[in-house]
Amino acid sequence: MIETLYTELLARKQNPKEGSYTNYLFDQGLDKILKKVGEEATEVIIAAKNDQTELISETSDLIYHMLVLLVEKGVSLEAIKNELKKREGKLSEAKERKQIDDL
């Protein structure tokens, strides 16, 4: 499903469709896309405190906008998969991570 959506977004960027929300985002550029990613990420956090239906909806919105961002920046899903494969099976200790207060 994610691969299909990514492919559709890539096609939409290459072949714009008038009136499309996706093309609106591409036309507005990186700053607008980043604003939407941030907005959706915040909404996921709030939804997680509320109910599962809202969490599913907001997570779907975030994934969509993240994929728009990847297309905009020319990052392939293959690049993301390769990065995740590099991390697979690696054990990470909490002490190796930045503390939330340090971010």
Legacy VTK file of the C-alpha trace (Angstrom):
# vtk DataFile Version 3.0
C-alpha trace
ASCII
DATASET POLYDATA
POINTS 103 float
0.000 0.000 0.000
2.746 2.486 0.908
4.675 1.629 -2.254
1.547 2.189 -4.346
0.863 5.553 -2.722
4.505 6.612 -3.182
4.314 5.682 -6.875
1.075 7.646 -7.269
2.609 10.693 -5.592
5.671 10.482 -7.827
3.424 10.277 -10.894
1.383 13.250 -9.671
4.544 15.328 -9.273
5.632 14.426 -12.801
2.128 14.834 -14.292
0.252 17.466 -12.282
-3.525 17.367 -12.083
-5.265 20.690 -11.648
-7.138 21.012 -8.371
-5.199 18.171 -6.735
-4.268 18.623 -3.074
-1.050 16.714 -3.741
-0.111 19.137 -6.498
-1.047 22.029 -4.246
1.571 20.797 -1.789
4.207 20.340 -4.502
3.405 23.776 -5.928
3.699 25.419 -2.522
7.099 23.819 -2.003
9.184 22.380 0.768
8.219 24.808 3.529
4.496 24.048 3.124
5.170 20.305 3.041
7.310 20.534 6.180
4.601 22.562 7.919
2.053 19.840 7.114
4.389 17.070 8.326
4.871 18.924 11.611
1.148 19.577 11.969
0.282 15.935 11.310
2.970 14.677 13.697
1.496 16.851 16.432
-1.984 15.553 15.644
-0.724 11.959 15.951
0.595 12.745 19.424
-2.714 14.273 20.494
-4.707 11.425 18.939
-2.625 8.867 20.806
-3.946 10.391 24.021
-7.535 10.174 22.779
-8.815 7.150 20.897
-7.674 4.520 18.430
-9.890 5.652 15.545
-8.439 9.152 15.682
-4.913 7.729 15.984
-5.404 5.612 12.859
-6.734 8.590 10.915
-3.970 10.962 11.970
-1.251 8.353 11.399
-2.579 7.869 7.881
-2.377 11.627 7.311
1.202 11.694 8.628
2.304 8.817 6.401
0.788 10.534 3.361
2.559 13.807 4.097
5.844 12.017 4.851
5.621 10.331 1.452
4.952 13.704 -0.207
8.098 14.973 1.538
10.164 12.016 0.315
8.989 12.563 -3.265
9.666 16.300 -3.009
13.215 15.646 -1.776
13.881 12.840 -4.250
14.282 10.173 -1.575
13.236 6.725 -2.741
11.465 4.153 -0.633
14.384 1.881 -1.490
16.736 4.287 0.331
14.511 4.144 3.416
14.320 0.338 3.237
18.109 0.129 2.951
18.561 2.331 6.005
16.118 0.221 8.005
17.914 -2.964 6.898
21.196 -1.548 8.221
19.531 -1.120 11.611
17.847 -4.528 11.653
18.974 -6.738 14.516
21.128 -4.040 16.099
20.682 -3.616 19.794
20.521 -0.043 20.956
20.928 0.867 24.590
19.008 3.705 26.171
22.233 5.329 27.360
23.291 5.696 23.697
20.221 7.800 22.932
19.866 11.508 23.553
17.659 12.258 26.494
14.379 13.877 25.552
15.364 16.976 27.514
18.505 17.307 25.349
16.627 17.442 22.042
LINES 1 104
103 0 1 2 3 4 5 6 7 8 9 10 11 12 13 14 15 16 17 18 19 20 21 22 23 24 25 26 27 28 29 30 31 32 33 34 35 36 37 38 39 40 41 42 43 44 45 46 47 48 49 50 51 52 53 54 55 56 57 58 59 60 61 62 63 64 65 66 67 68 69 70 71 72 73 74 75 76 77 78 79 80 81 82 83 84 85 86 87 88 89 90 91 92 93 94 95 96 97 98 99 100 101 102
